[in-house]
């Protein structure tokens, strides 16, 4: 498993996770150029990504999504309400979006979204399970029972906790 935080904080969020041959980008809150360069620094060509998982619709999580989508035609996974509230939704072909509810699979990985407390349409964190388990949760002000359940047993945990209304 490889986990690389490309950016974290109010200026942008993007995390690369590779596990069991599956390459994922979690959030695209920095420019597509910065994402491409950040991945290249990790030895990863952005065109080999298997998908982008979006936690919620705030700009610091989607700023590079339109350009990234144009360059690489990547599938984008997120909750339906998040898609509907994205400011950039109309600039991305509808067929790239994959609305998720419960757990789903990409390759040999199971990706389970879980609710997080944040002021967005339907914000989530992700628990990614394959030969290892990686859990990501952003914009946390506190840990709810569902967040605690998702992070329990994680081999790698990525927490970003700079937001609390």
N, C-alpha and C positions, 0 to 999 in steps of 0.2 A: 504494500500500500504506500502511496505517495500522497501527501497533503501539503499544499503550498498556499499560504495566504498571500495573494497578490496585492490586496488592499483591504483595509479595515478602518471604519470610522465614518464620520459625517461627510467626508469628502469622497467616499466611494468604498464599495465592498465588492470583492471578487475572490473566490477561493477555488483552487483546482484540486480535484480528488481523482486519483487513479487507483483502481482496485480490480483485480481479476481481469485485466485486459480492457476494462471500461474506463473511458476518460470523460469526466464531467466538470463543468464549470458551474459553481454555485454563486449566483448573482453576477451581474455585469454592470456594476455601478461606476466603473471608470471607462475611459475611452477605449474603443476597440483597438487602437494602436497600442495603448499601454497594456491591454490584455494580451495582445499578440506578442509584444516584447517580453512581458513577464513570463508567459508560457515558454517562449524561446529560451529564456534564461534557465528554465528548468529542463530544457531539452525536448520540449513538446511543440509540435506544429499545431497551431490552432485549428487547422482544417481537419485534424484527426479526432476532434471532440465528438462524443456520441450524443451530447445534449447539454442544454443549459437549464438548471433548476433555479427558479426565481422564488425568493422568500416573500416578497411583497412589492407593491408598486411605487414606492418612494424613489425619487430620482437617484439617490445614492446607492440604489440597488439595480437600476436599469439604464443608467446614462449611456452606456456603450452598446445596448442591445440592438438598436436599429441597424447600426453599421455592421456589427458582428453578424447579424442575420443576413444582411445583404452580401457580405463577403463570403460566408460559409454555408448559408441555407441550413442552419442548425435547428433541430427540433427544440422547442421551448416548453418546459413543463412547469405548471403552476396551477393554483386554484382558479376556478372560473371567475369569482369576484375580483381577483387580482387582475386577470386579463381585462375585464370590463372597466377597471379603474386606471389602467395604464395610460399615461398621457401619450405614449408613442404607439398605441395599439393600431391605429389606422395606417401607420407607416410600415407595418410588418404584415406580410401575407398571412391571412387567417389560417391557412393549412399548416403553418409552422407551429401554431399553438396547440398544446395538448392539455386540456383541462383535467385535473386530477382531483380525486377525493381521498380515497384510501391508499393503501400501499400498492405499488406497481413495480414492474421489472424493466430493467434495461440490461440486456445481456444476462450475465449470471448474478447480477446484483438485485436486491430488493430494496426499494426506496420507500420509506414510510414517512409521510409528512405528519407533523404534529403541531397543534395550535400553540402560538406564543402570545403573551400579552403585549400588544403594541397598537398604536393608533393608525391602523391601516384597514383595508377592506376585509381581508381574511388572511392575516400573516401566519406563516408557518416556519418551522425549522425542519430539518431533514435528518433522519437516521438511515444511513446507508449500510447495508449488511451484505457481506459476501464471505470471503475467507477471514475477514476481520470486520470490525464495526467502527464506523466513523459517524459522529453526530455533530451537526452544526446548528447553532441558534444565534441569531443576531438581534440587536436592539432590545436586549433584556434589561429590565429594571429590577426584576425579581424572578425567582424560579418557582413556577407553579407545579402542581402535582404532575400534570401531563409532561412538562419539561423535564422534571426529575425522572420520571419513568423512561423518557427517551434517552436521557444521558447515562442512566445506570448501565454499567457493563461496557461502555464505549472503550475501544482501544485507543482512539484518538478523539479528542473533544475540542471543537472550535467554538468558543464563546466570545461574543462581542457584546459588551454591556455598557454602552455609552448613552443609552436613552432610558429615561424614566420620568414620565409626566408627573 
